[in-house]
Amino acid sequence: MQDLAKEKVQARPLWQPLHSQAIFKKSFSYKIEVSTKLYDMALSLPSSVGLLAKEQDKVISIIKGN
């Protein structure tokens, strides 16, 4: 996310899983592991119907480390 920010590309973590949010801490939930792993390692990348091919290429290049 820091590499993207340096290049003025907005990215953010995935939405926090509901079962881990403070308001739901005392609520019943099953043992949910996949969503926590995804939250820890995934990013929401720019996505828009108006995203140009060159903008997509820029994001891909940054992620690949080129």
CHARMM-style PDB file with segment names, atoms N, HN, CA, C and O in Angstrom:
ATOM      1  N   MET     1       0.836  -1.174   0.000  1.00  0.00      PROA
ATOM      2  CA  MET     1       0.000   0.000   0.000  1.00  0.00      PROA
ATOM      3  C   MET     1       0.891   1.250   0.000  1.00  0.00      PROA
ATOM      4  O   MET     1       0.557   2.258  -0.623  1.00  0.00      PROA
ATOM      5  N   GLN     2       2.017   1.172   0.700  1.00  0.00      PROA
ATOM      6  HN  GLN     2       2.288   0.353   1.206  1.00  0.00      PROA
ATOM      7  CA  GLN     2       2.933   2.315   0.743  1.00  0.00      PROA
ATOM      8  C   GLN     2       3.545   2.590  -0.619  1.00  0.00      PROA
ATOM      9  O   GLN     2       3.684   3.747  -1.015  1.00  0.00      PROA
ATOM     10  N   ASP     3       3.911   1.544  -1.335  1.00  0.00      PROA
ATOM     11  HN  ASP     3       3.798   0.604  -1.013  1.00  0.00      PROA
ATOM     12  CA  ASP     3       4.471   1.730  -2.682  1.00  0.00      PROA
ATOM     13  C   ASP     3       3.450   2.388  -3.603  1.00  0.00      PROA
ATOM     14  O   ASP     3       3.803   3.253  -4.404  1.00  0.00      PROA
ATOM     15  N   LEU     4       2.199   1.987  -3.494  1.00  0.00      PROA
ATOM     16  HN  LEU     4       1.912   1.284  -2.843  1.00  0.00      PROA
ATOM     17  CA  LEU     4       1.155   2.595  -4.306  1.00  0.00      PROA
ATOM     18  C   LEU     4       0.959   4.063  -3.920  1.00  0.00      PROA
ATOM     19  O   LEU     4       0.809   4.920  -4.790  1.00  0.00      PROA
ATOM     20  N   ALA     5       0.959   4.350  -2.628  1.00  0.00      PROA
ATOM     21  HN  ALA     5       1.081   3.654  -1.920  1.00  0.00      PROA
ATOM     22  CA  ALA     5       0.765   5.726  -2.156  1.00  0.00      PROA
ATOM     23  C   ALA     5       1.892   6.640  -2.646  1.00  0.00      PROA
ATOM     24  O   ALA     5       1.649   7.797  -2.986  1.00  0.00      PROA
ATOM     25  N   LYS     6       3.114   6.126  -2.681  1.00  0.00      PROA
ATOM     26  HN  LYS     6       3.311   5.185  -2.405  1.00  0.00      PROA
ATOM     27  CA  LYS     6       4.246   6.923  -3.179  1.00  0.00      PROA
ATOM     28  C   LYS     6       4.023   7.369  -4.618  1.00  0.00      PROA
ATOM     29  O   LYS     6       4.493   8.426  -5.041  1.00  0.00      PROA
ATOM     30  N   GLU     7       3.295   6.541  -5.357  1.00  0.00      PROA
ATOM     31  HN  GLU     7       2.913   5.683  -5.013  1.00  0.00      PROA
ATOM     32  CA  GLU     7       3.009   6.847  -6.768  1.00  0.00      PROA
ATOM     33  C   GLU     7       1.641   7.498  -6.943  1.00  0.00      PROA
ATOM     34  O   GLU     7       1.123   7.584  -8.056  1.00  0.00      PROA
ATOM     35  N   LYS     8       1.057   7.959  -5.825  1.00  0.00      PROA
ATOM     36  HN  LYS     8       1.478   7.889  -4.920  1.00  0.00      PROA
ATOM     37  CA  LYS     8      -0.242   8.644  -5.826  1.00  0.00      PROA
ATOM     38  C   LYS     8      -1.383   7.764  -6.344  1.00  0.00      PROA
ATOM     39  O   LYS     8      -2.296   8.229  -7.027  1.00  0.00      PROA
ATOM     40  N   VAL     9      -1.299   6.479  -5.995  1.00  0.00      PROA
ATOM     41  HN  VAL     9      -0.558   6.101  -5.441  1.00  0.00      PROA
ATOM     42  CA  VAL     9      -2.355   5.535  -6.324  1.00  0.00      PROA
ATOM     43  C   VAL     9      -3.050   5.175  -5.014  1.00  0.00      PROA
ATOM     44  O   VAL     9      -2.411   4.702  -4.074  1.00  0.00      PROA
ATOM     45  N   GLN    10      -4.351   5.400  -4.958  1.00  0.00      PROA
ATOM     46  HN  GLN    10      -4.871   5.784  -5.722  1.00  0.00      PROA
ATOM     47  CA  GLN    10      -5.095   5.117  -3.738  1.00  0.00      PROA
ATOM     48  C   GLN    10      -5.420   3.635  -3.639  1.00  0.00      PROA
ATOM     49  O   GLN    10      -5.909   3.022  -4.588  1.00  0.00      PROA
ATOM     50  N   ALA    11      -5.138   3.078  -2.476  1.00  0.00      PROA
ATOM     51  HN  ALA    11      -4.740   3.576  -1.706  1.00  0.00      PROA
ATOM     52  CA  ALA    11      -5.498   1.697  -2.159  1.00  0.00      PROA
ATOM     53  C   ALA    11      -5.825   1.674  -0.672  1.00  0.00      PROA
ATOM     54  O   ALA    11      -5.419   2.567   0.072  1.00  0.00      PROA
ATOM     55  N   ARG    12      -6.543   0.675  -0.248  1.00  0.00      PROA
ATOM     56  HN  ARG    12      -6.873  -0.050  -0.852  1.00  0.00      PROA
ATOM     57  CA  ARG    12      -6.902   0.582   1.163  1.00  0.00      PROA
ATOM     58  C   ARG    12      -7.016  -0.881   1.540  1.00  0.00      PROA
ATOM     59  O   ARG    12      -7.123  -1.750   0.675  1.00  0.00      PROA
ATOM     60  N   PRO    13      -6.994  -1.151   2.849  1.00  0.00      PROA
ATOM     61  CA  PRO    13      -7.218  -2.541   3.267  1.00  0.00      PROA
ATOM     62  C   PRO    13      -8.642  -2.967   2.909  1.00  0.00      PROA
ATOM     63  O   PRO    13      -9.517  -2.133   2.674  1.00  0.00      PROA
ATOM     64  N   LEU    14      -8.849  -4.253   2.874  1.00  0.00      PROA
ATOM     65  HN  LEU    14      -8.138  -4.930   3.066  1.00  0.00      PROA
ATOM     66  CA  LEU    14     -10.212  -4.747   2.688  1.00  0.00      PROA
ATOM     67  C   LEU    14     -11.073  -4.280   3.850  1.00  0.00      PROA
ATOM     68  O   LEU    14     -10.555  -3.850   4.881  1.00  0.00      PROA
ATOM     69  N   TRP    15     -12.381  -4.365   3.684  1.00  0.00      PROA
ATOM     70  HN  TRP    15     -12.802  -4.714   2.847  1.00  0.00      PROA
ATOM     71  CA  TRP    15     -13.274  -4.032   4.784  1.00  0.00      PROA
ATOM     72  C   TRP    15     -12.999  -4.977   5.932  1.00  0.00      PROA
ATOM     73  O   TRP    15     -12.784  -6.172   5.730  1.00  0.00      PROA
ATOM     74  N   GLN    16     -13.007  -4.437   7.136  1.00  0.00      PROA
ATOM     75  HN  GLN    16     -13.181  -3.466   7.300  1.00  0.00      PROA
ATOM     76  CA  GLN    16     -12.780  -5.255   8.325  1.00  0.00      PROA
ATOM     77  C   GLN    16     -13.911  -6.270   8.463  1.00  0.00      PROA
ATOM     78  O   GLN    16     -15.083  -5.904   8.370  1.00  0.00      PROA
ATOM     79  N   PRO    17     -13.576  -7.535   8.682  1.00  0.00      PROA
ATOM     80  CA  PRO    17     -14.632  -8.535   8.839  1.00  0.00      PROA
ATOM     81  C   PRO    17     -15.587  -8.170   9.981  1.00  0.00      PROA
ATOM     82  O   PRO    17     -15.159  -7.697  11.033  1.00  0.00      PROA
ATOM     83  N   LEU    18     -16.856  -8.390   9.762  1.00  0.00      PROA
ATOM     84  HN  LEU    18     -17.204  -8.774   8.907  1.00  0.00      PROA
ATOM     85  CA  LEU    18     -17.867  -8.010  10.754  1.00  0.00      PROA
ATOM     86  C   LEU    18     -17.619  -8.652  12.112  1.00  0.00      PROA
ATOM     87  O   LEU    18     -17.781  -8.002  13.145  1.00  0.00      PROA
ATOM     88  N   HSD    19     -17.230  -9.916  12.119  1.00  0.00      PROA
ATOM     89  HN  HSD    19     -17.098 -10.444  11.280  1.00  0.00      PROA
ATOM     90  CA  HSD    19     -17.076 -10.604  13.395  1.00  0.00      PROA
ATOM     91  C   HSD    19     -15.941 -10.030  14.249  1.00  0.00      PROA
ATOM     92  O   HSD    19     -15.864 -10.306  15.446  1.00  0.00      PROA
ATOM     93  N   SER    20     -15.063  -9.235  13.639  1.00  0.00      PROA
ATOM     94  HN  SER    20     -15.125  -9.010  12.666  1.00  0.00      PROA
ATOM     95  CA  SER    20     -13.946  -8.659  14.391  1.00  0.00      PROA
ATOM     96  C   SER    20     -14.173  -7.194  14.784  1.00  0.00      PROA
ATOM     97  O   SER    20     -13.337  -6.593  15.458  1.00  0.00      PROA
ATOM     98  N   GLN    21     -15.291  -6.631  14.367  1.00  0.00      PROA
ATOM     99  HN  GLN    21     -15.970  -7.119  13.819  1.00  0.00      PROA
ATOM    100  CA  GLN    21     -15.588  -5.247  14.717  1.00  0.00      PROA
ATOM    101  C   GLN    21     -16.103  -5.174  16.154  1.00  0.00      PROA
ATOM    102  O   GLN    21     -16.797  -6.075  16.624  1.00  0.00      PROA
ATOM    103  N   ALA    22     -15.755  -4.098  16.836  1.00  0.00      PROA
ATOM    104  HN  ALA    22     -15.191  -3.366  16.454  1.00  0.00      PROA
ATOM    105  CA  ALA    22     -16.080  -3.931  18.252  1.00  0.00      PROA
ATOM    106  C   ALA    22     -17.566  -4.138  18.548  1.00  0.00      PROA
ATOM    107  O   ALA    22     -17.917  -4.776  19.541  1.00  0.00      PROA
ATOM    108  N   ILE    23     -18.417  -3.614  17.712  1.00  0.00      PROA
ATOM    109  HN  ILE    23     -18.132  -3.095  16.906  1.00  0.00      PROA
ATOM    110  CA  ILE    23     -19.860  -3.709  17.961  1.00  0.00      PROA
ATOM    111  C   ILE    23     -20.354  -5.158  17.957  1.00  0.00      PROA
ATOM    112  O   ILE    23     -21.373  -5.466  18.574  1.00  0.00      PROA
ATOM    113  N   PHE    24     -19.641  -6.040  17.267  1.00  0.00      PROA
ATOM    114  HN  PHE    24     -18.813  -5.789  16.765  1.00  0.00      PROA
ATOM    115  CA  PHE    24     -20.061  -7.437  17.152  1.00  0.00      PROA
ATOM    116  C   PHE    24     -19.218  -8.400  17.989  1.00  0.00      PROA
ATOM    117  O   PHE    24     -19.410  -9.613  17.903  1.00  0.00      PROA
ATOM    118  N   LYS    25     -18.287  -7.882  18.798  1.00  0.00      PROA
ATOM    119  HN  LYS    25     -18.131  -6.897  18.868  1.00  0.00      PROA
ATOM    120  CA  LYS    25     -17.384  -8.732  19.579  1.00  0.00      PROA
ATOM    121  C   LYS    25     -18.123  -9.748  20.446  1.00  0.00      PROA
ATOM    122  O   LYS    25     -17.658 -10.877  20.600  1.00  0.00      PROA
ATOM    123  N   LYS    26     -19.247  -9.370  21.006  1.00  0.00      PROA
ATOM    124  HN  LYS    26     -19.625  -8.453  20.881  1.00  0.00      PROA
ATOM    125  CA  LYS    26     -19.976 -10.266  21.904  1.00  0.00      PROA
ATOM    126  C   LYS    26     -21.040 -11.089  21.173  1.00  0.00      PROA
ATOM    127  O   LYS    26     -21.745 -11.888  21.790  1.00  0.00      PROA
ATOM    128  N   SER    27     -21.151 -10.893  19.874  1.00  0.00      PROA
ATOM    129  HN  SER    27     -20.579 -10.244  19.373  1.00  0.00      PROA
ATOM    130  CA  SER    27     -22.147 -11.629  19.096  1.00  0.00      PROA
ATOM    131  C   SER    27     -21.629 -13.021  18.759  1.00  0.00      PROA
ATOM    132  O   SER    27     -20.423 -13.254  18.684  1.00  0.00      PROA
ATOM    133  N   PHE    28     -22.554 -13.923  18.561  1.00  0.00      PROA
ATOM    134  HN  PHE    28     -23.534 -13.733  18.622  1.00  0.00      PROA
ATOM    135  CA  PHE    28     -22.202 -15.283  18.176  1.00  0.00      PROA
ATOM    136  C   PHE    28     -21.610 -15.272  16.769  1.00  0.00      PROA
ATOM    137  O   PHE    28     -22.126 -14.601  15.875  1.00  0.00      PROA
ATOM    138  N   SER    29     -20.541 -16.008  16.585  1.00  0.00      PROA
ATOM    139  HN  SER    29     -20.122 -16.553  17.311  1.00  0.00      PROA
ATOM    140  CA  SER    29     -20.014 -16.228  15.243  1.00  0.00      PROA
ATOM    141  C   SER    29     -19.305 -17.570  15.213  1.00  0.00      PROA
ATOM    142  O   SER    29     -18.819 -18.058  16.234  1.00  0.00      PROA
ATOM    143  N   TYR    30     -19.254 -18.147  14.047  1.00  0.00      PROA
ATOM    144  HN  TYR    30     -19.649 -17.751  13.218  1.00  0.00      PROA
ATOM    145  CA  TYR    30     -18.524 -19.391  13.866  1.00  0.00      PROA
ATOM    146  C   TYR    30     -17.039 -19.077  13.836  1.00  0.00      PROA
ATOM    147  O   TYR    30     -16.645 -17.913  13.749  1.00  0.00      PROA
ATOM    148  N   LYS    31     -16.229 -20.097  13.907  1.00  0.00      PROA
ATOM    149  HN  LYS    31     -16.548 -21.042  13.978  1.00  0.00      PROA
ATOM    150  CA  LYS    31     -14.778 -19.899  13.808  1.00  0.00      PROA
ATOM    151  C   LYS    31     -14.481 -19.475  12.369  1.00  0.00      PROA
ATOM    152  O   LYS    31     -14.519 -20.283  11.441  1.00  0.00      PROA
ATOM    153  N   ILE    32     -14.192 -18.208  12.216  1.00  0.00      PROA
ATOM    154  HN  ILE    32     -14.161 -17.551  12.970  1.00  0.00      PROA
ATOM    155  CA  ILE    32     -14.011 -17.634  10.883  1.00  0.00      PROA
ATOM    156  C   ILE    32     -12.536 -17.281  10.708  1.00  0.00      PROA
ATOM    157  O   ILE    32     -12.038 -16.339  11.326  1.00  0.00      PROA
ATOM    158  N   GLU    33     -11.848 -18.035   9.873  1.00  0.00      PROA
ATOM    159  HN  GLU    33     -12.252 -18.800   9.372  1.00  0.00      PROA
ATOM    160  CA  GLU    33     -10.410 -17.823   9.708  1.00  0.00      PROA
ATOM    161  C   GLU    33     -10.054 -17.192   8.365  1.00  0.00      PROA
ATOM    162  O   GLU    33      -9.146 -16.364   8.293  1.00  0.00      PROA
ATOM    163  N   VAL    34     -10.747 -17.567   7.321  1.00  0.00      PROA
ATOM    164  HN  VAL    34     -11.484 -18.239   7.379  1.00  0.00      PROA
ATOM    165  CA  VAL    34     -10.389 -17.093   5.985  1.00  0.00      PROA
ATOM    166  C   VAL    34     -10.535 -15.582   5.875  1.00  0.00      PROA
ATOM    167  O   VAL    34      -9.661 -14.916   5.319  1.00  0.00      PROA
ATOM    168  N   SER    35     -11.617 -15.040   6.393  1.00  0.00      PROA
ATOM    169  HN  SER    35     -12.326 -15.581   6.845  1.00  0.00      PROA
ATOM    170  CA  SER    35     -11.824 -13.600   6.268  1.00  0.00      PROA
ATOM    171  C   SER    35     -10.746 -12.821   7.011  1.00  0.00      PROA
ATOM    172  O   SER    35     -10.333 -11.758   6.549  1.00  0.00      PROA
ATOM    173  N   THR    36     -10.287 -13.322   8.139  1.00  0.00      PROA
ATOM    174  HN  THR    36     -10.623 -14.186   8.513  1.00  0.00      PROA
ATOM    175  CA  THR    36      -9.229 -12.652   8.890  1.00  0.00      PROA
ATOM    176  C   THR    36      -7.921 -12.693   8.113  1.00  0.00      PROA
ATOM    177  O   THR    36      -7.196 -11.699   8.068  1.00  0.00      PROA
ATOM    178  N   LYS    37      -7.615 -13.829   7.502  1.00  0.00      PROA
ATOM    179  HN  LYS    37      -8.204 -14.636   7.539  1.00  0.00      PROA
ATOM    180  CA  LYS    37      -6.393 -13.939   6.692  1.00  0.00      PROA
ATOM    181  C   LYS    37      -6.448 -12.978   5.504  1.00  0.00      PROA
ATOM    182  O   LYS    37      -5.467 -12.303   5.190  1.00  0.00      PROA
ATOM    183  N   LEU    38      -7.601 -12.930   4.853  1.00  0.00      PROA
ATOM    184  HN  LEU    38      -8.397 -13.478   5.108  1.00  0.00      PROA
ATOM    185  CA  LEU    38      -7.750 -12.022   3.713  1.00  0.00      PROA
ATOM    186  C   LEU    38      -7.589 -10.574   4.148  1.00  0.00      PROA
ATOM    187  O   LEU    38      -6.919  -9.791   3.476  1.00  0.00      PROA
ATOM    188  N   TYR    39      -8.194 -10.222   5.259  1.00  0.00      PROA
ATOM    189  HN  TYR    39      -8.739 -10.858   5.805  1.00  0.00      PROA
ATOM    190  CA  TYR    39      -8.094  -8.857   5.775  1.00  0.00      PROA
ATOM    191  C   TYR    39      -6.636  -8.498   6.070  1.00  0.00      PROA
ATOM    192  O   TYR    39      -6.214  -7.369   5.819  1.00  0.00      PROA
ATOM    193  N   ASP    40      -5.876  -9.441   6.595  1.00  0.00      PROA
ATOM    194  HN  ASP    40      -6.219 -10.358   6.799  1.00  0.00      PROA
ATOM    195  CA  ASP    40      -4.483  -9.192   6.955  1.00  0.00      PROA
ATOM    196  C   ASP    40      -3.561  -9.039   5.750  1.00  0.00      PROA
ATOM    197  O   ASP    40      -2.524  -8.382   5.848  1.00  0.00      PROA
ATOM    198  N   MET    41      -3.920  -9.632   4.621  1.00  0.00      PROA
ATOM    199  HN  MET    41      -4.762 -10.166   4.541  1.00  0.00      PROA
ATOM    200  CA  MET    41      -2.964  -9.656   3.513  1.00  0.00      PROA
ATOM    201  C   MET    41      -3.456  -9.063   2.197  1.00  0.00      PROA
ATOM    202  O   MET    41      -2.688  -8.995   1.237  1.00  0.00      PROA
ATOM    203  N   ALA    42      -4.694  -8.641   2.128  1.00  0.00      PROA
ATOM    204  HN  ALA    42      -5.317  -8.696   2.908  1.00  0.00      PROA
ATOM    205  CA  ALA    42      -5.241  -8.183   0.849  1.00  0.00      PROA
ATOM    206  C   ALA    42      -5.473  -6.676   0.829  1.00  0.00      PROA
ATOM    207  O   ALA    42      -5.606  -6.035   1.872  1.00  0.00      PROA
ATOM    208  N   LEU    43      -5.518  -6.138  -0.358  1.00  0.00      PROA
ATOM    209  HN  LEU    43      -5.410  -6.658  -1.205  1.00  0.00      PROA
ATOM    210  CA  LEU    43      -5.788  -4.714  -0.567  1.00  0.00      PROA
ATOM    211  C   LEU    43      -6.965  -4.538  -1.509  1.00  0.00      PROA
ATOM    212  O   LEU    43      -7.217  -5.373  -2.379  1.00  0.00      PROA
ATOM    213  N   SER    44      -7.671  -3.455  -1.325  1.00  0.00      PROA
ATOM    214  HN  SER    44      -7.467  -2.777  -0.619  1.00  0.00      PROA
ATOM    215  CA  SER    44      -8.650  -3.025  -2.318  1.00  0.00      PROA
ATOM    216  C   SER    44      -7.925  -2.070  -3.248  1.00  0.00      PROA
ATOM    217  O   SER    44      -7.446  -1.019  -2.823  1.00  0.00      PROA
ATOM    218  N   LEU    45      -7.850  -2.431  -4.487  1.00  0.00      PROA
ATOM    219  HN  LEU    45      -8.239  -3.285  -4.833  1.00  0.00      PROA
ATOM    220  CA  LEU    45      -7.139  -1.639  -5.488  1.00  0.00      PROA
ATOM    221  C   LEU    45      -8.123  -0.761  -6.254  1.00  0.00      PROA
ATOM    222  O   LEU    45      -9.331  -0.990  -6.214  1.00  0.00      PROA
ATOM    223  N   PRO    46      -7.600   0.238  -6.947  1.00  0.00      PROA
ATOM    224  CA  PRO    46      -8.488   1.083  -7.745  1.00  0.00      PROA
ATOM    225  C   PRO    46      -9.314   0.233  -8.719  1.00  0.00      PROA
ATOM    226  O   PRO    46      -8.786  -0.630  -9.421  1.00  0.00      PROA
ATOM    227  N   SER    47     -10.587   0.497  -8.738  1.00  0.00      PROA
ATOM    228  HN  SER    47     -11.015   1.198  -8.167  1.00  0.00      PROA
ATOM    229  CA  SER    47     -11.473  -0.212  -9.672  1.00  0.00      PROA
ATOM    230  C   SER    47     -12.630   0.717  -9.999  1.00  0.00      PROA
ATOM    231  O   SER    47     -13.366   1.161  -9.119  1.00  0.00      PROA
ATOM    232  N   SER    48     -12.765   0.987 -11.239  1.00  0.00      PROA
ATOM    233  HN  SER    48     -12.166   0.625 -11.954  1.00  0.00      PROA
ATOM    234  CA  SER    48     -13.814   1.888 -11.688  1.00  0.00      PROA
ATOM    235  C   SER    48     -14.078   1.622 -13.159  1.00  0.00      PROA
ATOM    236  O   SER    48     -13.189   1.214 -13.905  1.00  0.00      PROA
ATOM    237  N   VAL    49     -15.298   1.857 -13.552  1.00  0.00      PROA
ATOM    238  HN  VAL    49     -16.021   2.188 -12.946  1.00  0.00      PROA
ATOM    239  CA  VAL    49     -15.629   1.724 -14.960  1.00  0.00      PROA
ATOM    240  C   VAL    49     -14.835   2.739 -15.786  1.00  0.00      PROA
ATOM    241  O   VAL    49     -14.628   2.544 -16.984  1.00  0.00      PROA
ATOM    242  N   GLY    50     -14.391   3.825 -15.137  1.00  0.00      PROA
ATOM    243  HN  GLY    50     -14.559   3.983 -14.164  1.00  0.00      PROA
ATOM    244  CA  GLY    50     -13.647   4.858 -15.840  1.00  0.00      PROA
ATOM    245  C   GLY    50     -12.133   4.711 -15.759  1.00  0.00      PROA
ATOM    246  O   GLY    50     -11.405   5.590 -16.220  1.00  0.00      PROA
ATOM    247  N   LEU    51     -11.645   3.615 -15.181  1.00  0.00      PROA
ATOM    248  HN  LEU    51     -12.236   2.900 -14.806  1.00  0.00      PROA
ATOM    249  CA  LEU    51     -10.206   3.399 -15.052  1.00  0.00      PROA
ATOM    250  C   LEU    51      -9.617   3.067 -16.422  1.00  0.00      PROA
ATOM    251  O   LEU    51     -10.000   2.084 -17.057  1.00  0.00      PROA
ATOM    252  N   LEU    52      -8.701   3.887 -16.852  1.00  0.00      PROA
ATOM    253  HN  LEU    52      -8.390   4.685 -16.336  1.00  0.00      PROA
ATOM    254  CA  LEU    52      -8.099   3.702 -18.174  1.00  0.00      PROA
ATOM    255  C   LEU    52      -7.076   2.568 -18.167  1.00  0.00      PROA
ATOM    256  O   LEU    52      -6.533   2.220 -17.119  1.00  0.00      PROA
ATOM    257  N   ALA    53      -6.818   2.000 -19.333  1.00  0.00      PROA
ATOM    258  HN  ALA    53      -7.259   2.283 -20.185  1.00  0.00      PROA
ATOM    259  CA  ALA    53      -5.854   0.904 -19.459  1.00  0.00      PROA
ATOM    260  C   ALA    53      -4.481   1.332 -18.953  1.00  0.00      PROA
ATOM    261  O   ALA    53      -3.795   0.545 -18.300  1.00  0.00      PROA
ATOM    262  N   LYS    54      -4.066   2.575 -19.244  1.00  0.00      PROA
ATOM    263  HN  LYS    54      -4.624   3.214 -19.774  1.00  0.00      PROA
ATOM    264  CA  LYS    54      -2.743   3.027 -18.796  1.00  0.00      PROA
ATOM    265  C   LYS    54      -2.697   3.152 -17.275  1.00  0.00      PROA
ATOM    266  O   LYS    54      -1.644   2.955 -16.669  1.00  0.00      PROA
ATOM    267  N   GLU    55      -3.832   3.478 -16.656  1.00  0.00      PROA
ATOM    268  HN  GLU    55      -4.688   3.638 -17.148  1.00  0.00      PROA
ATOM    269  CA  GLU    55      -3.897   3.551 -15.192  1.00  0.00      PROA
ATOM    270  C   GLU    55      -3.829   2.141 -14.590  1.00  0.00      PROA
ATOM    271  O   GLU    55      -3.180   1.921 -13.567  1.00  0.00      PROA
ATOM    272  N   GLN    56      -4.498   1.209 -15.231  1.00  0.00      PROA
ATOM    273  HN  GLN    56      -5.025   1.387 -16.062  1.00  0.00      PROA
ATOM    274  CA  GLN    56      -4.423  -0.190 -14.789  1.00  0.00      PROA
ATOM    275  C   GLN    56      -2.990  -0.696 -14.900  1.00  0.00      PROA
ATOM    276  O   GLN    56      -2.484  -1.353 -13.991  1.00  0.00      PROA
ATOM    277  N   ASP    57      -2.347  -0.388 -16.011  1.00  0.00      PROA
ATOM    278  HN  ASP    57      -2.758   0.146 -16.750  1.00  0.00      PROA
ATOM    279  CA  ASP    57      -0.962  -0.805 -16.222  1.00  0.00      PROA
ATOM    280  C   ASP    57      -0.035  -0.231 -15.163  1.00  0.00      PROA
ATOM    281  O   ASP    57       0.899  -0.901 -14.722  1.00  0.00      PROA
ATOM    282  N   LYS    58      -0.290   1.014 -14.753  1.00  0.00      PROA
ATOM    283  HN  LYS    58      -1.048   1.558 -15.111  1.00  0.00      PROA
ATOM    284  CA  LYS    58       0.531   1.650 -13.712  1.00  0.00      PROA
ATOM    285  C   LYS    58       0.400   0.899 -12.399  1.00  0.00      PROA
ATOM    286  O   LYS    58       1.406   0.620 -11.746  1.00  0.00      PROA
ATOM    287  N   VAL    59      -0.832   0.564 -11.997  1.00  0.00      PROA
ATOM    288  HN  VAL    59      -1.649   0.791 -12.528  1.00  0.00      PROA
ATOM    289  CA  VAL    59      -1.059  -0.169 -10.752  1.00  0.00      PROA
ATOM    290  C   VAL    59      -0.397  -1.541 -10.818  1.00  0.00      PROA
ATOM    291  O   VAL    59       0.263  -1.960  -9.867  1.00  0.00      PROA
ATOM    292  N   ILE    60      -0.569  -2.233 -11.925  1.00  0.00      PROA
ATOM    293  HN  ILE    60      -1.105  -1.893 -12.698  1.00  0.00      PROA
ATOM    294  CA  ILE    60       0.035  -3.560 -12.097  1.00  0.00      PROA
ATOM    295  C   ILE    60       1.548  -3.472 -12.004  1.00  0.00      PROA
ATOM    296  O   ILE    60       2.185  -4.301 -11.355  1.00  0.00      PROA
ATOM    297  N   SER    61       2.119  -2.475 -12.647  1.00  0.00      PROA
ATOM    298  HN  SER    61       1.601  -1.801 -13.174  1.00  0.00      PROA
ATOM    299  CA  SER    61       3.576  -2.300 -12.632  1.00  0.00      PROA
ATOM    300  C   SER    61       4.087  -2.042 -11.212  1.00  0.00      PROA
ATOM    301  O   SER    61       5.113  -2.597 -10.818  1.00  0.00      PROA
ATOM    302  N   ILE    62       3.400  -1.225 -10.457  1.00  0.00      PROA
ATOM    303  HN  ILE    62       2.566  -0.774 -10.777  1.00  0.00      PROA
ATOM    304  CA  ILE    62       3.810  -0.940  -9.075  1.00  0.00      PROA
ATOM    305  C   ILE    62       3.748  -2.204  -8.235  1.00  0.00      PROA
ATOM    306  O   ILE    62       4.662  -2.484  -7.460  1.00  0.00      PROA
ATOM    307  N   ILE    63       2.679  -2.965  -8.385  1.00  0.00      PROA
ATOM    308  HN  ILE    63       1.936  -2.737  -9.015  1.00  0.00      PROA
ATOM    309  CA  ILE    63       2.520  -4.208  -7.603  1.00  0.00      PROA
ATOM    310  C   ILE    63       3.595  -5.223  -7.964  1.00  0.00      PROA
ATOM    311  O   ILE    63       4.119  -5.915  -7.091  1.00  0.00      PROA
ATOM    312  N   LYS    64       3.921  -5.312  -9.235  1.00  0.00      PROA
ATOM    313  HN  LYS    64       3.496  -4.749  -9.944  1.00  0.00      PROA
ATOM    314  CA  LYS    64       4.964  -6.247  -9.662  1.00  0.00      PROA
ATOM    315  C   LYS    64       6.359  -5.764  -9.264  1.00  0.00      PROA
ATOM    316  O   LYS    64       7.321  -6.532  -9.293  1.00  0.00      PROA
ATOM    317  N   GLY    65       6.460  -4.490  -8.892  1.00  0.00      PROA
ATOM    318  HN  GLY    65       5.679  -3.866  -8.869  1.00  0.00      PROA
ATOM    319  CA  GLY    65       7.760  -3.942  -8.494  1.00  0.00      PROA
ATOM    320  C   GLY    65       8.610  -3.488  -9.652  1.00  0.00      PROA
ATOM    321  O   GLY    65       9.833  -3.415  -9.534  1.00  0.00      PROA
ATOM    322  N   ASN    66       7.980  -3.180 -10.774  1.00  0.00      PROA
ATOM    323  HN  ASN    66       6.986  -3.239 -10.869  1.00  0.00      PROA
ATOM    324  CA  ASN    66       8.724  -2.719 -11.972  1.00  0.00      PROA
ATOM    325  C   ASN    66       8.984  -1.240 -11.912  1.00  0.00      PROA
ATOM    326  OT1 ASN    66       9.592  -0.683 -12.826  1.00  0.00      PROA
TER     327      ASN     66
END
